[in-house]
Amino acid sequence: MASFRRLLPLCSPLTSTTFLRYRSCNASLSEKVKGELELREEEQVLEANNSVSVDEIAEIRLEFHEAKKSFLNIPKVLKDMPKMNPEGIYVNKNLRLDNIQVYGFDYDYTLVHYSANLQSLIYNLAKEHLVNELRYPDSCLGFKYDHTFPIRGLYYDKSKGCLLKLDFFGSIEPDGCYFGRHKLSRKKIEEIYGTRHIGRDQARGLVGLMDFFCFSEACLIADIVQHFVDAKLDFDAGYVYQDVNRAIQHVHRSGLVHRGILSDPQKYLVKNGELLRLLRMLREEGKKLFLLTNSPFYFVDGGMRFMLEDSLGTQDSWRELFDVVIAKANKPEFYTSEHPFRCYDIEKDNLAFSKVDAFHPDKVYYHGCLKTFLQITKWNGPEVIYFGDHLFSDLRGPSKAGWRTAAIVQELENEIRIQNEDSYRFEQAKFHIIQELLGKLHATVSISWRNEAYKSLLWELNEERQKSRCTMKGMFNKSFGATFLTDTGQESAFAYNIHQYADVYTSKPENFLFYPPEAWLHVPYDVKIMPHHVKFLYHFSDRIDMVGFEILNPDRTGQIQA
């Protein structure tokens, strides 16, 4: 444009017509030159960007190469790291034990723990009910319980028939979605659900399998779905859940499973002398104790006698340890209903008709409701703590009523032990290093310049990350991984529910023996979500020579092992 301006003074005088034609031509040439200049500038910018992207990819690849060398040094670093206590008490909400005057307990999987044989018993009784009473195919009798398949905290989709593991934010775990016993691929999950995230409308069709008795239920549901698929039979996924759940409920309410356990207590019950120590210690500290269970009294009595027979005197009764014993409480309705209490006659095995307006230590009570319980005992909510294993039946009601809550999660002990192992921490460190490199790769490389070098590095990083994920998952459960964690080390939906309804959680009530009755249990100031998870920070320098670890919660009293 400037060159045309310099030529104008040298031209001879122009007529108006000629000048207009010249101006038009000049404008056309000007736009063309301008476009060529802009194109050249864009090409130069793109070339520069490409050069930068290539350099960035090369730099990240170098970091990946150095990181793989540093993996050899990780085990040395791990030796100096503290370990979480498998028998620790972990805190979601601050709790002062000196303010707790009343301790309440559920029975199943809280006061009493069962062997792995119980799940097979429930599974077998339920499948027989399905065949004999609900007319399921006789071939179902050939099913066998697979203890390696289910974990606690799964969800069953009654509309689509899928068994799901969800993360803390309600998204489907990519490797935790099964239709029957067949694991679905990510592509299949997206075809069924459209996205990994479960929305509110879809969530209404999900059923949470949250207690220890749900292991057999989850396995039986998956086996039946798979049987129908293999036999090419049409079925409704909702009906399968209803029938299996009805069968599971039947074996409990009919007493089949109770009689089966008591017929061979050595096979199904785990003796526990530490339980008596805990109960006696609480009594000596002047605490009030009550037992609140859905199980019938004869079953509780038989189990408690067996568990404590080696440590309780022949003239003593386990009932003397409790101020109130309530059986067949019908939780969770107990917390919201207005059902009256009935006094249970142990000798005659029947219920009295007289009104219950006081609780006596030598009596046993059935049914009832929270409203009447509080009216009779005058025990205020914040001074009561209730221990239970079922998040919804045991803990959600007390939590809303103002009681303090303690979740008993038996598998917590084993999961912490695995997380304490150097082999797990090694894979966890590798995973997070590669995750950081992947984030850096995505953030620094322009979409328009994701060339072969980028694709090659992306594939290698994803491949290495997937290996670590599979290794960590396999250390817990081959199908669904850990109960509290997803495959990426983030918290699961089960962890979310623990966080919501449990003030504290631990593997068994006896762990409270390790803490003085006046202890203050507090939430660590730097905890992200679940306090029993050790968090790591990995620091990269310009060149990685060593992996840096930072422990975020090493100072929990009673929770760290040297």
C-alpha positions in Angstrom: 0.0 0.0 0.0 2.8 2.4 0.9 4.5 1.8 -2.5 1.4 2.9 -4.3 1.3 6.1 -2.3 4.9 6.9 -3.3 4.1 6.5 -7.1 1.1 8.8 -7.1 3.1 12.2 -7.3 5.0 11.0 -10.4 1.9 10.3 -12.4 0.5 12.8 -15.0 -2.8 14.6 -14.2 -5.7 12.1 -14.4 -9.2 12.7 -15.6 -11.9 11.8 -13.1 -12.9 8.6 -15.0 -9.3 7.4 -15.2 -8.7 8.2 -11.6 -11.7 6.2 -10.5 -10.6 3.2 -12.6 -7.1 3.6 -11.1 -8.4 3.9 -7.5 -10.5 0.7 -8.1 -7.5 -1.2 -9.4 -5.4 0.2 -6.6 -7.8 -1.0 -4.0 -8.0 -4.5 -5.6 -4.2 -4.8 -5.6 -4.0 -3.4 -2.0 -6.4 -6.1 -0.7 -4.4 -8.8 -2.5 -1.1 -7.7 -1.1 -2.7 -7.4 2.4 -4.1 -10.9 2.2 -0.7 -12.3 1.1 1.0 -10.5 4.0 -1.6 -11.8 6.5 -1.2 -15.4 5.2 2.5 -15.1 5.5 2.2 -13.9 9.1 -0.2 -16.7 9.9 2.2 -19.3 8.5 5.1 -17.8 10.5 3.0 -17.9 13.7 1.9 -21.5 13.0 5.5 -22.5 12.2 6.6 -20.9 15.5 3.8 -22.7 17.4 4.7 -25.9 15.8 8.3 -25.4 16.8 7.2 -24.6 20.4 4.9 -27.7 20.4 7.6 -30.0 19.2 9.9 -28.6 21.8 7.3 -29.1 24.5 6.6 -32.6 23.5 10.3 -33.4 23.5 10.6 -31.8 27.0 7.7 -33.9 28.3 9.1 -37.0 26.8 12.4 -36.3 28.5 10.5 -35.9 31.8 8.8 -39.2 31.1 12.1 -40.9 30.4 13.6 -39.4 33.6 10.5 -40.4 35.6 10.9 -44.0 34.5 14.5 -43.9 35.9 13.2 -42.4 39.1 10.7 -45.3 39.6 13.8 -47.3 40.7 14.2 -44.8 43.6 10.6 -44.9 44.8 11.0 -47.9 47.1 13.9 -46.2 49.0 11.6 -43.2 49.6 8.7 -45.4 50.7 10.7 -46.9 53.6 10.8 -43.6 55.4 7.1 -42.9 55.1 4.7 -43.5 58.0 1.8 -46.0 57.7 -1.8 -45.7 58.6 -3.1 -47.8 61.4 -5.5 -50.5 60.3 -7.1 -50.5 63.7 -7.4 -46.7 64.0 -10.5 -44.6 64.4 -10.9 -42.2 61.5 -12.8 -39.0 62.0 -15.2 -37.1 59.6 -16.7 -34.9 62.3 -15.0 -33.8 65.6 -16.0 -36.0 68.5 -15.2 -35.6 72.2 -15.6 -39.0 73.9 -15.8 -37.3 77.3 -19.2 -35.9 76.1 -20.5 -39.3 75.2 -22.5 -40.9 78.0 -24.5 -43.5 76.1 -23.2 -46.2 73.7 -25.6 -48.0 71.4 -24.7 -51.0 69.2 -26.2 -52.9 66.3 -25.6 -56.7 66.5 -24.8 -58.2 63.1 -21.4 -57.2 61.7 -21.0 -54.8 64.6 -20.8 -56.6 67.9 -20.5 -59.9 66.1 -18.4 -60.7 63.1 -19.0 -63.7 60.8 -16.7 -65.9 58.7 -16.7 -65.9 54.9 -18.9 -69.0 55.1 -22.0 -66.9 55.9 -22.2 -65.4 52.5 -22.3 -68.9 50.9 -25.1 -69.9 53.3 -27.3 -66.9 52.5 -26.6 -67.3 48.7 -27.6 -71.0 48.7 -30.7 -70.4 50.8 -31.8 -67.6 48.6 -31.3 -69.4 45.3 -33.3 -72.4 46.6 -36.1 -70.0 47.5 -36.0 -68.6 44.0 -36.3 -72.0 42.4 -38.7 -73.7 44.8 -41.0 -70.8 45.6 -40.6 -68.3 42.7 -40.3 -70.9 40.0 -36.9 -69.9 38.6 -35.2 -72.5 36.3 -33.8 -75.5 38.1 -30.5 -74.8 36.5 -30.1 -71.9 39.0 -29.4 -74.5 41.7 -26.0 -75.0 40.1 -24.9 -71.5 41.0 -22.1 -71.1 43.5 -21.2 -68.0 45.5 -18.0 -66.3 44.2 -16.4 -64.4 47.1 -13.9 -62.8 44.7 -16.7 -61.0 42.7 -18.6 -58.5 44.8 -17.6 -55.7 47.1 -19.7 -53.5 49.4 -21.1 -50.2 48.1 -22.2 -51.3 44.6 -25.3 -50.1 42.9 -27.8 -52.1 40.8 -29.6 -50.4 38.0 -33.1 -51.8 38.0 -33.9 -50.5 34.6 -30.8 -51.6 32.7 -29.6 -54.5 34.8 -26.1 -53.3 35.3 -24.1 -53.6 38.5 -22.2 -50.4 39.0 -19.4 -49.0 41.1 -19.6 -45.2 41.3 -17.0 -42.6 42.4 -17.4 -39.9 45.0 -19.2 -37.6 42.4 -21.6 -40.2 41.0 -19.8 -41.2 37.9 -19.5 -44.8 36.7 -16.1 -46.4 37.2 -14.8 -47.3 33.7 -13.7 -50.8 34.8 -16.5 -51.2 37.4 -19.7 -51.8 35.3 -21.0 -55.3 34.9 -24.0 -56.7 33.0 -24.3 -60.1 34.6 -20.8 -61.3 35.0 -19.6 -59.6 31.9 -17.6 -56.4 32.3 -18.7 -53.6 30.0 -16.3 -51.6 27.9 -16.2 -47.8 28.1 -17.8 -47.6 24.7 -20.6 -49.9 25.8 -21.2 -47.8 29.0 -21.5 -44.7 26.8 -23.9 -46.5 24.5 -26.1 -47.5 27.5 -25.9 -44.4 29.6 -24.8 -41.7 27.1 -22.2 -40.5 29.7 -20.4 -41.9 32.7 -22.1 -39.5 35.0 -25.3 -40.7 36.6 -27.9 -37.9 36.6 -30.8 -37.5 39.1 -33.4 -39.2 37.0 -31.1 -42.2 36.4 -30.2 -42.3 40.1 -33.8 -43.0 41.0 -33.5 -46.4 39.4 -30.4 -47.4 41.4 -30.4 -49.5 44.5 -27.5 -49.2 46.9 -26.0 -52.5 48.2 -24.4 -51.1 51.4 -24.2 -53.7 54.1 -22.2 -57.0 54.5 -25.3 -59.1 53.7 -25.4 -57.5 50.2 -22.4 -59.5 49.1 -24.5 -62.6 48.4 -27.3 -60.4 47.0 -25.0 -58.7 44.4 -23.5 -62.0 43.4 -26.9 -63.7 43.0 -28.3 -60.8 40.9 -25.3 -60.9 38.6 -25.4 -64.7 38.2 -29.1 -64.7 37.4 -28.8 -61.9 34.8 -25.9 -63.8 33.2 -27.9 -67.0 33.2 -30.8 -65.3 31.4 -28.4 -63.7 28.8 -26.7 -67.1 28.1 -30.0 -68.9 27.8 -31.3 -66.1 25.5 -34.4 -65.6 27.8 -36.2 -62.3 27.9 -36.3 -60.8 31.4 -37.0 -57.5 33.2 -34.0 -56.3 35.2 -36.3 -54.8 37.8 -38.1 -58.1 38.4 -34.8 -59.8 38.9 -33.9 -57.4 41.7 -37.3 -57.7 43.3 -37.2 -61.5 43.3 -33.6 -61.7 44.6 -34.2 -59.1 47.3 -37.4 -60.9 48.3 -35.5 -64.2 48.6 -32.7 -62.6 50.6 -35.3 -61.0 53.0 -37.1 -64.3 53.3 -34.1 -66.3 54.5 -33.6 -63.7 57.2 -37.2 -63.1 58.3 -38.1 -66.8 58.2 -35.2 -67.6 60.5 -33.6 -69.9 58.0 -30.2 -68.2 58.1 -30.4 -67.7 61.9 -31.0 -71.4 62.5 -28.3 -72.3 60.0 -25.7 -70.1 61.9 -26.7 -71.4 65.3 -26.6 -75.0 64.2 -22.9 -74.7 63.5 -21.6 -71.5 65.2 -17.9 -72.6 64.9 -18.4 -72.4 61.1 -20.0 -69.0 60.9 -19.2 -67.0 64.0 -15.8 -65.4 65.0 -15.1 -65.5 68.7 -14.0 -62.2 70.2 -12.8 -61.8 73.8 -11.9 -58.1 73.2 -15.6 -57.3 72.9 -16.1 -58.2 76.5 -13.2 -56.0 77.5 -14.7 -53.0 75.7 -18.2 -53.4 77.2 -16.8 -53.8 80.7 -14.5 -50.8 80.3 -17.5 -48.6 79.2 -19.5 -49.9 82.2 -16.7 -49.1 84.6 -16.5 -45.6 83.2 -20.1 -45.1 84.1 -21.4 -45.2 80.5 -24.9 -46.4 79.6 -25.1 -49.2 77.0 -28.0 -50.4 74.8 -28.4 -53.0 72.1 -30.7 -52.1 69.1 -30.9 -54.8 66.4 -33.3 -56.1 63.8 -32.5 -59.7 64.7 -34.7 -61.8 66.9 -33.6 -62.3 70.5 -33.0 -66.1 70.4 -30.5 -65.5 67.6 -28.7 -62.7 69.4 -28.6 -64.6 72.6 -27.2 -67.7 71.0 -24.5 -65.7 69.2 -23.5 -63.7 72.2 -23.3 -66.8 74.4 -21.0 -68.5 71.9 -18.7 -65.5 71.4 -18.3 -64.7 75.1 -18.4 -68.3 76.6 -14.6 -68.4 77.0 -14.3 -65.1 78.8 -17.6 -64.7 80.5 -18.2 -66.5 83.9 -20.7 -69.4 83.9 -23.0 -67.5 86.2 -22.8 -64.2 84.3 -25.1 -63.2 81.5 -24.1 -61.0 78.6 -27.4 -59.1 79.1 -26.0 -57.7 82.4 -23.6 -55.6 80.3 -26.5 -53.6 78.7 -29.0 -51.2 80.3 -31.5 -51.8 77.4 -31.9 -54.7 74.9 -34.2 -54.1 71.9 -34.6 -56.8 69.3 -36.6 -56.9 66.0 -36.5 -53.1 66.0 -37.4 -52.9 62.3 -34.8 -50.3 61.4 -34.8 -47.9 59.6 -38.5 -47.5 60.2 -37.6 -47.5 64.0 -36.3 -43.9 63.6 -39.4 -42.4 61.9 -42.4 -44.6 63.0 -44.4 -44.4 66.2 -44.6 -48.2 66.8 -45.0 -49.1 70.5 -42.5 -51.2 72.4 -43.5 -54.7 73.5 -42.0 -56.6 76.4 -40.7 -60.0 75.2 -41.1 -63.0 77.5 -38.0 -65.1 77.0 -39.4 -68.2 78.7 -42.8 -68.2 76.9 -41.5 -66.8 73.6 -44.3 -64.3 73.3 -45.1 -60.6 73.7 -46.8 -58.9 76.6 -49.8 -56.7 76.1 -49.0 -54.2 78.9 -47.7 -50.7 78.0 -44.0 -50.2 78.1 -43.3 -46.9 79.9 -39.9 -47.8 81.5 -36.9 -50.0 80.5 -35.5 -52.6 82.9 -32.1 -54.2 82.5 -33.5 -57.7 83.1 -36.1 -57.4 80.3 -36.0 -57.7 76.5 -38.0 -55.4 74.3 -39.3 -55.8 70.7 -40.2 -53.2 68.0 -40.7 -49.6 69.3 -39.6 -46.3 67.9 -37.0 -43.6 68.5 -39.5 -41.1 69.8 -40.7 -43.3 72.6 -37.1 -44.5 73.3 -36.0 -40.9 73.9 -39.0 -40.2 76.0 -38.4 -43.1 78.3 -34.6 -42.8 78.6 -34.3 -39.0 78.5 -31.0 -39.5 76.7 -30.2 -36.4 74.6 -29.0 -36.8 71.1 -25.4 -35.4 71.3 -24.5 -37.6 74.3 -25.5 -40.8 72.4 -23.2 -42.6 69.9 -24.6 -45.5 67.9 -22.4 -48.2 66.2 -23.6 -49.9 63.0 -22.5 -51.4 59.7 -25.4 -50.4 57.4 -25.1 -46.8 56.3 -28.8 -46.4 55.6 -30.6 -48.7 58.1 -28.2 -48.1 61.0 -26.7 -44.7 60.6 -28.7 -42.4 58.5 -31.6 -42.3 60.9 -29.5 -41.7 64.1 -27.5 -39.1 62.2 -30.6 -37.1 61.4 -31.9 -37.5 64.9 -28.8 -35.9 66.4 -27.0 -39.0 67.6 -23.3 -39.3 67.0 -22.6 -42.2 64.7 -19.8 -44.7 64.3 -19.6 -46.9 61.1 -18.1 -50.3 61.5 -16.5 -51.3 58.2 -14.8 -54.7 58.6 -13.0 -54.5 55.2 -11.3 -51.2 56.2 -8.6 -53.1 58.1 -7.5 -55.1 55.1 -7.7 -52.2 52.7 -5.4 -50.1 54.9 -2.9 -52.9 55.2 -2.8 -53.1 51.4 -2.4 -49.4 51.1 0.5 -49.5 53.6 2.4 -52.1 51.4 5.3 -50.7 49.4 4.1 -52.5 46.3 0.8 -50.5 46.4 2.5 -47.2 47.2 5.0 -47.8 44.4 2.2 -48.2 41.9 0.3 -45.2 43.4 3.4 -43.0 43.0 3.9 -44.1 39.4 0.3 -43.5 38.6 0.3 -39.9 39.9 3.5 -39.1 38.2 2.2 -40.2 34.8 -1.1 -38.5 35.6 0.8 -35.2 36.1 2.7 -35.7 32.8 -0.6 -36.4 30.9 -2.1 -33.2 32.3 1.0 -31.3 31.3 0.8 -32.8 27.8 -2.8 -31.9 27.3 -2.4 -28.4 28.7 0.7 -27.3 26.6 0.1 -28.8 23.2 -2.3 -27.1 20.8 -5.1 -29.2 19.4 -4.1 -28.2 15.8 -0.6 -29.5 16.3 -1.1 -32.9 17.9 1.2 -34.7 15.5 2.6 -38.2 15.5 5.1 -37.3 18.2 2.3 -36.2 20.4 0.1 -39.2 19.7 3.0 -41.6 20.3 3.8 -40.0 23.7 0.1 -39.9 24.6 -0.2 -43.6 23.9 2.9 -44.5 26.0 1.7 -42.5 29.0 -1.8 -43.9 28.8 -0.4 -47.4 28.5 1.8 -47.0 31.6 -1.0 -45.4 33.6 -3.4 -48.3 32.7 -0.8 -50.8 33.9 -0.6 -49.1 37.3 -4.4 -48.8 37.5 -4.9 -52.5 36.9 -2.1 -53.5 39.3 -3.6 -51.4 42.1 -7.1 -52.7 41.4 -6.0 -56.3 41.5 -4.5 -55.9 44.9 -8.1 -55.4 46.3 -10.7 -57.1 44.2 -10.3 -58.4 40.7 -13.8 -57.2 39.6 -14.4 -53.9 41.3 -11.2 -53.0 43.2 -11.2 -51.3 46.6 -14.3 -50.5 48.6 -13.2 -46.9 49.5 -11.2 -46.1 46.4 -11.7 -46.0 42.6 -9.0 -47.3 40.3 -7.4 -43.8 40.1 -7.0 -43.5 43.9 -10.0 -41.2 44.3 -12.8 -41.8 46.8 -15.7 -44.0 45.8 -19.5 -43.5 46.3 -19.3 -45.7 49.3 -16.7 -43.3 50.8 -19.1 -40.5 50.1 -21.9 -42.2 52.1 -19.5 -42.9 55.0 -18.5 -39.2 54.9 -22.2 -38.2 55.0 -23.6 -40.4 57.7 -20.6 -41.5 59.9 -19.0 -39.1 62.4 -16.2 -41.7 62.8 -15.5 -45.0 61.3 -13.3 -48.0 62.1 -13.0 -51.7 61.4 -14.5 -52.9 64.8 -15.8 -51.4 68.0 -13.0 -52.9 70.0 -10.6 -50.4 68.4 -12.0 -47.9 70.9 -10.0 -49.8 73.6 -6.9 -48.1 72.1 -8.2 -44.7 73.0 -8.9 -43.2 76.5 -12.6 -42.6 77.3 -12.0 -38.9 77.4 -10.2 -38.7 74.1 -10.9 -35.9 71.6 -11.2 -37.3 68.1 -10.7 -34.5 65.6 -10.6 -34.1 61.8 -7.1 -33.5 60.6 -6.8 -30.0 59.3 -5.4 -31.0 56.0 -7.6 -33.9 55.1 -9.1 -33.9 51.6 -12.0 -36.3 52.0 -11.4 -39.5 53.8 -9.0 -39.3 56.7 -7.5 -42.8 56.4 -6.1 -42.1 52.9 -2.5 -40.9 52.8 -2.2 -38.2 50.2 1.0 -37.7 48.2 2.3 -34.7 46.4 4.8 -35.2 43.6 7.2 -32.4 42.7 8.8 -32.1 39.3 11.9 -30.0 38.8 13.2 -29.1 35.3 14.9 -32.5 35.3 13.5 -35.3 37.4 16.3 -36.9 39.5 14.1 -38.0 42.4 10.4 -38.2 43.2 9.4 -36.0 46.1 6.8 -37.2 48.5 4.8 -35.1 51.0 2.6 -36.7 53.6 -0.5 -34.7 54.2 -1.8 -36.3 57.4 1.0 -38.0 59.3 0.1 -36.7 62.8 -3.0 -38.7 63.7 -2.8 -39.9 67.2 -3.2 -43.7 67.3 -3.5 -43.9 63.5 0.2 -44.0 62.5 2.5 -46.9 62.7 6.2 -46.4 62.8 
